[in-house]
Amino acid sequence: MIVANVGFRWFRFATPVWRAGLSLSLAMSLSASASENILVAVATNFLQTAESLRSEFQQNNVEPIRLVSGSTGKLYAQIIQGAPFHLYLAADQARPLRLEEQGLVVIGSRQTYAIGKLALWAPKESPTPDDPSIRSLLQSITFRKLAVANPNLAPYGVAAIETLKRLRLYDEVKPRLVFGENIGQTLALVATGNAEAGFVALSSISRIENGERGILLQVRPSLHGPIRQDSAILKPGMHNTAVQRFNEFLHGPQGRKIIRRAGYEVD
């Protein structure tokens, strides 16, 4: 089934390469590769789009780009622990700002590259002719588990909790919440049936045909804080001209077109 396949594929992509407490040998391996590749730390929700950007960029540039994905919070922890990333594509604004305040970001390089959209997905539910709201859907369907991303690590999780609280549903559904480490794992929980519904990044399932989506409702932006996703060139990339070119491509007309096509807003 297409829905399940997408979920499994995303789950594999979302597995972080770098974790806190890695062995010295793995850390040395990653450091060695940093001198050969452009190393990009990318939030899980943006991985598929980053792959599209990489493919387009490399049509005219020979430098290899290595994408390392994970939750925004874990990637942040890896960077402050010395992971040799050149570019950070976060799912929020707060962590790139913190890195800038800690002197780990090239001054002037931090800027918003995408604005994320949150959606509620219930793949097993039949689409209805009416236009249900988030509240009416959660109160009308039967579910044992509702998946959200860990709000301590993932901005999409913060937005999901804010939405539930704004709708005064949080206390009602709290016992049934199940948390993915990042938005990719949250999608996998729903796609594999381990949760009957979940709050996911709209961009992550934008390629699934409408008839195969079940019910997919975009969350009104007024129900949560904006999911502004900032990028920043990190100090290891300061003098790397290839990194600067890729960053310019990301924020330029071609990059913005790819990002918008993937289901994000851009400034």
QUIVEN-V713594 format. One record per pair of residues at least 6 apart in sequence whose C-alpha atoms are under 8 Angstrom apart, sorted by the first residue. I is the first residue (numbers start at 1). J is the second residue. If there is no record, write none. Layout:
i=I j=J
i=I j=J
This chain:
i=2 j=208
i=2 j=212
i=3 j=123
i=3 j=191
i=3 j=208
i=3 j=212
i=3 j=213
i=4 j=188
i=4 j=191
i=4 j=192
i=6 j=191
i=6 j=205
i=7 j=187
i=7 j=188
i=7 j=189
i=7 j=190
i=7 j=191
i=7 j=192
i=8 j=188
i=8 j=191
i=8 j=192
i=10 j=184
i=10 j=185
i=10 j=187
i=10 j=188
i=11 j=184
i=11 j=185
i=11 j=187
i=11 j=188
i=13 j=44
i=13 j=47
i=13 j=69
i=14 j=44
i=14 j=47
i=14 j=69
i=14 j=70
i=14 j=182
i=14 j=184
i=14 j=185
i=15 j=69
i=15 j=70
i=16 j=68
i=16 j=69
i=16 j=70
i=16 j=71
i=17 j=68
i=17 j=69
i=17 j=70
i=18 j=68
i=18 j=75
i=18 j=78
i=18 j=83
i=19 j=74
i=19 j=78
i=20 j=74
i=20 j=77
i=20 j=78
i=20 j=81
i=27 j=83
i=30 j=83
i=30 j=84
i=31 j=83
i=31 j=84
i=34 j=84
i=34 j=85
i=36 j=64
i=37 j=63
i=37 j=64
i=37 j=65
i=37 j=66
i=38 j=63
i=38 j=64
i=38 j=65
i=38 j=66
i=38 j=85
i=38 j=86
i=38 j=242
i=38 j=243
i=39 j=65
i=39 j=66
i=39 j=67
i=39 j=68
i=39 j=84
i=39 j=85
i=39 j=86
i=39 j=87
i=40 j=65
i=40 j=66
i=40 j=67
i=40 j=68
i=40 j=85
i=40 j=86
i=40 j=87
i=40 j=88
i=40 j=89
i=41 j=67
i=41 j=68
i=41 j=69
i=41 j=70
i=41 j=75
i=41 j=85
i=41 j=86
i=41 j=87
i=41 j=88
i=41 j=89
i=41 j=90
i=42 j=50
i=42 j=67
i=42 j=68
i=42 j=69
i=42 j=70
i=42 j=72
i=42 j=75
i=42 j=88
i=42 j=89
i=42 j=90
i=43 j=69
i=43 j=70
i=43 j=71
i=43 j=72
i=43 j=75
i=43 j=89
i=43 j=90
i=43 j=91
i=44 j=69
i=44 j=70
i=44 j=71
i=44 j=72
i=44 j=182
i=44 j=183
i=44 j=184
i=45 j=91
i=45 j=183
i=45 j=184
i=45 j=201
i=45 j=203
i=45 j=204
i=46 j=91
i=47 j=67
i=47 j=69
i=48 j=204
i=49 j=258
i=49 j=259
i=49 j=262
i=50 j=67
i=51 j=67
i=52 j=258
i=53 j=250
i=53 j=255
i=53 j=258
i=54 j=65
i=57 j=246
i=57 j=249
i=58 j=64
i=63 j=242
i=69 j=75
i=70 j=182
i=71 j=153
i=71 j=154
i=71 j=181
i=71 j=182
i=71 j=183
i=72 j=90
i=72 j=91
i=72 j=92
i=72 j=95
i=72 j=153
i=72 j=154
i=72 j=155
i=73 j=95
i=73 j=152
i=73 j=153
i=73 j=154
i=74 j=153
i=76 j=95
i=79 j=85
i=80 j=99
i=80 j=104
i=84 j=236
i=85 j=234
i=85 j=236
i=85 j=237
i=86 j=233
i=86 j=234
i=86 j=235
i=86 j=236
i=86 j=237
i=86 j=238
i=86 j=243
i=87 j=231
i=87 j=232
i=87 j=233
i=87 j=234
i=87 j=237
i=87 j=243
i=87 j=247
i=88 j=96
i=88 j=231
i=88 j=232
i=88 j=233
i=88 j=234
i=89 j=229
i=89 j=230
i=89 j=231
i=89 j=232
i=90 j=96
i=90 j=229
i=90 j=230
i=90 j=231
i=91 j=116
i=91 j=154
i=91 j=155
i=91 j=156
i=91 j=227
i=91 j=228
i=91 j=229
i=91 j=230
i=92 j=155
i=92 j=227
i=92 j=228
i=92 j=229
i=92 j=230
i=93 j=112
i=93 j=228
i=93 j=229
i=93 j=230
i=96 j=105
i=96 j=110
i=96 j=230
i=96 j=231
i=96 j=232
i=97 j=110
i=99 j=105
i=100 j=106
i=100 j=107
i=100 j=110
i=104 j=234
i=104 j=235
i=105 j=232
i=105 j=233
i=105 j=234
i=105 j=235
i=106 j=232
i=106 j=233
i=106 j=234
i=106 j=235
i=106 j=238
i=109 j=231
i=109 j=232
i=109 j=233
i=110 j=230
i=110 j=231
i=110 j=232
i=110 j=233
i=111 j=230
i=111 j=231
i=111 j=232
i=112 j=228
i=112 j=229
i=112 j=230
i=112 j=231
i=112 j=267
i=113 j=228
i=113 j=229
i=113 j=230
i=113 j=231
i=113 j=250
i=113 j=251
i=113 j=256
i=113 j=266
i=113 j=267
i=114 j=228
i=114 j=229
i=114 j=230
i=114 j=259
i=114 j=264
i=114 j=265
i=114 j=266
i=114 j=267
i=115 j=226
i=115 j=227
i=115 j=228
i=115 j=229
i=115 j=264
i=115 j=265
i=115 j=266
i=115 j=267
i=116 j=201
i=116 j=202
i=116 j=203
i=116 j=226
i=116 j=227
i=116 j=228
i=116 j=229
i=116 j=263
i=116 j=264
i=116 j=265
i=117 j=201
i=117 j=202
i=117 j=203
i=117 j=218
i=117 j=219
i=117 j=221
i=117 j=227
i=117 j=263
i=117 j=264
i=117 j=265
i=118 j=156
i=118 j=159
i=118 j=160
i=118 j=199
i=118 j=200
i=118 j=201
i=118 j=202
i=118 j=218
i=118 j=219
i=119 j=199
i=119 j=200
i=119 j=201
i=119 j=202
i=119 j=216
i=119 j=217
i=119 j=218
i=119 j=219
i=120 j=134
i=120 j=197
i=120 j=198
i=120 j=199
i=120 j=200
i=120 j=215
i=120 j=216
i=120 j=217
i=120 j=218
i=120 j=219
i=121 j=190
i=121 j=197
i=121 j=198
i=121 j=199
i=121 j=200
i=121 j=213
i=121 j=214
i=121 j=215
i=121 j=216
i=121 j=217
i=122 j=190
i=122 j=196
i=122 j=197
i=122 j=198
i=122 j=213
i=122 j=214
i=122 j=215
i=122 j=216
i=123 j=190
i=123 j=191
i=123 j=196
i=123 j=197
i=123 j=212
i=123 j=213
i=123 j=214
i=123 j=215
i=123 j=216
i=124 j=196
i=124 j=214
i=124 j=215
i=125 j=141
i=125 j=214
i=125 j=215
i=126 j=214
i=126 j=215
i=127 j=214
i=127 j=215
i=133 j=217
i=134 j=217
i=134 j=219
i=135 j=167
i=135 j=169
i=143 j=195
i=143 j=196
i=143 j=197
i=144 j=176
i=144 j=195
i=144 j=196
i=145 j=176
i=145 j=177
i=145 j=178
i=145 j=194
i=145 j=195
i=145 j=196
i=145 j=197
i=146 j=173
i=146 j=176
i=146 j=177
i=146 j=178
i=146 j=195
i=146 j=196
i=146 j=197
i=146 j=198
i=146 j=199
i=147 j=177
i=147 j=178
i=147 j=179
i=147 j=180
i=147 j=186
i=147 j=187
i=147 j=189
i=147 j=190
i=147 j=195
i=147 j=197
i=147 j=198
i=147 j=199
i=148 j=156
i=148 j=157
i=148 j=160
i=148 j=161
i=148 j=177
i=148 j=178
i=148 j=179
i=148 j=180
i=148 j=183
i=148 j=186
i=148 j=198
i=148 j=199
i=148 j=200
i=149 j=156
i=149 j=157
i=149 j=158
i=149 j=160
i=149 j=179
i=149 j=180
i=149 j=181
i=149 j=182
i=149 j=183
i=149 j=185
i=149 j=186
i=149 j=199
i=149 j=200
i=150 j=157
i=150 j=158
i=150 j=179
i=150 j=180
i=150 j=181
i=150 j=182
i=151 j=157
i=151 j=158
i=151 j=161
i=152 j=158
i=153 j=181
i=153 j=182
i=154 j=181
i=154 j=182
i=154 j=183
i=155 j=227
i=156 j=183
i=156 j=200
i=156 j=201
i=156 j=227
i=157 j=183
i=157 j=199
i=159 j=224
i=159 j=225
i=159 j=227
i=160 j=199
i=160 j=224
i=161 j=170
i=162 j=223
i=162 j=224
i=162 j=225
i=163 j=219
i=163 j=223
i=163 j=224
i=164 j=170
i=165 j=171
i=166 j=223
i=166 j=224
i=167 j=223
i=178 j=195
i=179 j=186
i=180 j=186
i=180 j=189
i=183 j=200
i=183 j=201
i=186 j=198
i=186 j=199
i=186 j=200
i=187 j=198
i=187 j=199
i=187 j=200
i=187 j=204
i=189 j=195
i=190 j=196
i=190 j=197
i=190 j=198
i=202 j=218
i=202 j=263
i=203 j=262
i=203 j=263
i=203 j=264
i=206 j=262
i=206 j=263
i=233 j=243
i=233 j=244
i=233 j=247
i=237 j=243
i=237 j=244
i=249 j=255
i=250 j=256
i=256 j=266
i=259 j=265
i=259 j=266
i=260 j=266
